[in-house]
Amino acid sequence: MPATRYDLIVAGAGPSGLALLDALARVGLGDAQVLLVDRERRRGDDRTWCFWEIEPGPFDHLVAHRWPALDVHGPSADAPGRRLDIAPYTYKMIRGGDFFAATDAWLAGRPQVERRVGEVQQVRSEGERAVAIIDGERVEAPWAFDATRIPMESVDGYHLLLQHFLGWDITTPDDRFHPGVATFMDFRVPQRGGTCFVYVLPTSPREALVEYTVFSPSVWPQEAYEAELRTYLADVRGIDAFEVGRVEIGVIPMTDRPFPARYGDRVVTIGTAGGQTKASTGYTFRRVVRHAQALAEALARTGTPHLPARWRRHDWMDGVLLRALATGRQDGAAFFSRLLERNPPARVLAFLDEDTSLAQEVALMTSVDVPLFTRVGVEVTWRRWSARRRQATP
Ligand SMILES: Cc1cc2nc3c(=O)[nH]c(=O)nc-3n(C[C@H](O)[C@H](O)[C@H](O)COP(=O)(O)OP(=O)(O)OC[C@H]3O[C@@H](n4cnc5c(N)ncnc54)[C@H](O)[C@@H]3O)c2cc1C
């Protein structure tokens, strides 16, 4: 039976697949015949995406709330904490439900995009074509973008931590929050076997998403996050009375392992599956959007969605931090609170976005434990080099 043919196949209708379709339309490739396939039709209430950005962003019309300032609290209960003016950045929140409803409406007006609910069993390059097997059926296109294969296993020479969390949308009977300020990281919680902190994202004086987050090797039972969140709200915030609405639970892999940019010539990876999750923070959404834009621009300009490979020093720095945390030699709460308290906030955010110069990074590094990070940096380089040698030896 002949294969069904498209101009593009997009496997995975999460933010990365949908941001790619949006980016293609922006660069004038909106008429391409696209197959968008996912194993489920997502409603998206299971997550909210927060990120920082210099105004305006491509999904600004979907932003549910924005905060011009962030609070950070170090681990000491007595320390006053610090309010960070993050200009020129704004911290933004997009609710998954709004994102998927808006993209559904947008796609309804684009008959050139065929949406299919199905299991992607394979996506591979075959000569000049990408081939996908979906529920046993073969489809082909010159290019495929794949967000479905997320490698979760650890790799020799590299590190893997999990960012795991539980969040509640809470409503309080009286005014408890300042909707102009989000708490970015509050470390005034016990550090139990990992880096533990709380986000508080108020959307009105009585409503906030509060999220208990851990960076550690393995996830916890749900009741454990709930107990910590209750204790935090009561002991740190003095909030005993509240109603819980939507619950958000998640696990994000934090790894410095290399991700394949492509499978063969014709299948390009996107999203978390394409290594777009920042290893040291778990932030993904904005990176996914930027990556989608770069791929679409490359396709429009050169006819191929291949981006030039480059040595990324940030990957190495992420590896150093992950190793320092994973081996227990760096206390995560101390590291992040010091980095945020001792440097200009916008510079830290630019650094986490990988938008800083080498000189700015050297300046940032002086606020951390330089001898420790130098030692760990040598270890990371050695371990990667040794692993590559082992792999090359038959
Ligand atoms: C609860 C939660 C909250 C998060 N909050 C933030 C945040 O605040 N800020 C931030 O920057 N990042 C956040 N992240 C991380 C990241 O932004 C999200 O995980 C985001 O959804 C990643 O987008 P993606 O398109 O790469 O992957 P996904 O959203 O996972 O999309 C991949 C799609 O592929 C489909 N799929 C997978 N395998 C197959 C298959 N074999 N066949 C067919 N379909 C398949 C899945 O159904 C899915 O729809 C959060 C993650 C979670 C889980």
Ligand as a Chemical Component Dictionary entry (heavy atoms), coordinates in Angstrom:
data_LIG
# 
_chem_comp.id                   LIG 
_chem_comp.type                 NON-POLYMER 
_chem_comp.pdbx_formal_charge   0 
_chem_comp.three_letter_code    LIG 
# 
loop_
_chem_comp_atom.comp_id 
_chem_comp_atom.atom_id 
_chem_comp_atom.alt_atom_id 
_chem_comp_atom.type_symbol 
_chem_comp_atom.charge 
_chem_comp_atom.model_Cartn_x 
_chem_comp_atom.model_Cartn_y 
_chem_comp_atom.model_Cartn_z 
_chem_comp_atom.pdbx_ordinal 
LIG C1  C1  C 0 3.349 19.679 35.421 1  
LIG C2  C2  C 0 4.435 20.347 34.633 2  
LIG C3  C3  C 0 4.660 21.700 34.786 3  
LIG C4  C4  C 0 5.677 22.338 34.058 4  
LIG N1  N1  N 0 5.881 23.681 34.264 5  
LIG C5  C5  C 0 6.837 24.292 33.545 6  
LIG C6  C6  C 0 7.040 25.701 33.705 7  
LIG O1  O1  O 0 6.421 26.348 34.546 8  
LIG N2  N2  N 0 7.965 26.306 32.922 9  
LIG C7  C7  C 0 8.690 25.612 31.982 10 
LIG O2  O2  O 0 9.495 26.223 31.276 11 
LIG N3  N3  N 0 8.538 24.283 31.858 12 
LIG C8  C8  C 0 7.639 23.611 32.592 13 
LIG N4  N4  N 0 7.462 22.261 32.424 14 
LIG C9  C9  C 0 8.375 21.550 31.503 15 
LIG C10 C10 C 0 7.939 21.623 30.034 16 
LIG O3  O3  O 0 7.625 22.939 29.636 17 
LIG C11 C11 C 0 6.784 20.731 29.723 18 
LIG O4  O4  O 0 7.075 19.407 30.057 19 
LIG C12 C12 C 0 6.339 20.806 28.258 20 
LIG O5  O5  O 0 5.097 20.167 28.174 21 
LIG C13 C13 C 0 7.338 20.174 27.290 22 
LIG O6  O6  O 0 6.824 20.283 25.964 23 
LIG P1  P1  P 0 7.138 19.204 24.847 24 
LIG O7  O7  O 0 6.338 19.570 23.652 25 
LIG O8  O8  O 0 8.582 19.037 24.706 26 
LIG O9  O9  O 0 6.646 17.799 25.457 27 
LIG P2  P2  P 0 5.199 17.309 25.852 28 
LIG O10 O10 O 0 4.354 18.395 26.357 29 
LIG O11 O11 O 0 5.430 16.123 26.728 30 
LIG O12 O12 O 0 4.600 16.838 24.455 31 
LIG C14 C14 C 0 4.964 15.628 23.840 32 
LIG C15 C15 C 0 3.685 15.023 23.259 33 
LIG O13 O13 O 0 4.048 13.815 22.615 34 
LIG C16 C16 C 0 3.008 12.878 22.841 35 
LIG N5  N5  N 0 3.590 11.536 22.689 36 
LIG C17 C17 C 0 4.621 10.997 23.386 37 
LIG N6  N6  N 0 4.906 9.755  22.918 38 
LIG C18 C18 C 0 4.028 9.530  21.905 39 
LIG C19 C19 C 0 3.835 8.455  21.013 40 
LIG N7  N7  N 0 4.615 7.359  21.039 41 
LIG N8  N8  N 0 2.845 8.549  20.097 42 
LIG C20 C20 C 0 2.054 9.652  20.025 43 
LIG N9  N9  N 0 2.211 10.718 20.824 44 
LIG C21 C21 C 0 3.187 10.660 21.750 45 
LIG C22 C22 C 0 2.503 13.138 24.250 46 
LIG O14 O14 O 0 1.167 12.714 24.381 47 
LIG C23 C23 C 0 2.658 14.676 24.329 48 
LIG O15 O15 O 0 1.428 15.341 24.031 49 
LIG C24 C24 C 0 6.474 21.605 33.147 50 
LIG C25 C25 C 0 6.269 20.226 33.022 51 
LIG C26 C26 C 0 5.277 19.606 33.763 52 
LIG C27 C27 C 0 5.104 18.114 33.616 53 
# 
loop_
_chem_comp_bond.comp_id 
_chem_comp_bond.atom_id_1 
_chem_comp_bond.atom_id_2 
_chem_comp_bond.value_order 
_chem_comp_bond.pdbx_ordinal 
LIG C1  C2  SING 1  
LIG C2  C3  SING 2  
LIG C2  C26 DOUB 3  
LIG C3  C4  DOUB 4  
LIG C4  N1  SING 5  
LIG C4  C24 SING 6  
LIG N1  C5  DOUB 7  
LIG C5  C6  SING 8  
LIG C5  C8  SING 9  
LIG C6  O1  DOUB 10 
LIG C6  N2  SING 11 
LIG N2  C7  SING 12 
LIG C7  O2  DOUB 13 
LIG C7  N3  SING 14 
LIG N3  C8  DOUB 15 
LIG C8  N4  SING 16 
LIG N4  C9  SING 17 
LIG N4  C24 SING 18 
LIG C9  C10 SING 19 
LIG C10 O3  SING 20 
LIG C10 C11 SING 21 
LIG C11 O4  SING 22 
LIG C11 C12 SING 23 
LIG C12 O5  SING 24 
LIG C12 C13 SING 25 
LIG C13 O6  SING 26 
LIG O6  P1  SING 27 
LIG P1  O7  DOUB 28 
LIG P1  O8  SING 29 
LIG P1  O9  SING 30 
LIG O9  P2  SING 31 
LIG P2  O10 DOUB 32 
LIG P2  O11 SING 33 
LIG P2  O12 SING 34 
LIG O12 C14 SING 35 
LIG C14 C15 SING 36 
LIG C15 O13 SING 37 
LIG C15 C23 SING 38 
LIG O13 C16 SING 39 
LIG C16 N5  SING 40 
LIG C16 C22 SING 41 
LIG N5  C17 SING 42 
LIG N5  C21 SING 43 
LIG C17 N6  DOUB 44 
LIG N6  C18 SING 45 
LIG C18 C19 SING 46 
LIG C18 C21 DOUB 47 
LIG C19 N7  SING 48 
LIG C19 N8  DOUB 49 
LIG N8  C20 SING 50 
LIG C20 N9  DOUB 51 
LIG N9  C21 SING 52 
LIG C22 O14 SING 53 
LIG C22 C23 SING 54 
LIG C23 O15 SING 55 
LIG C24 C25 DOUB 56 
LIG C25 C26 SING 57 
LIG C26 C27 SING 58 
# 
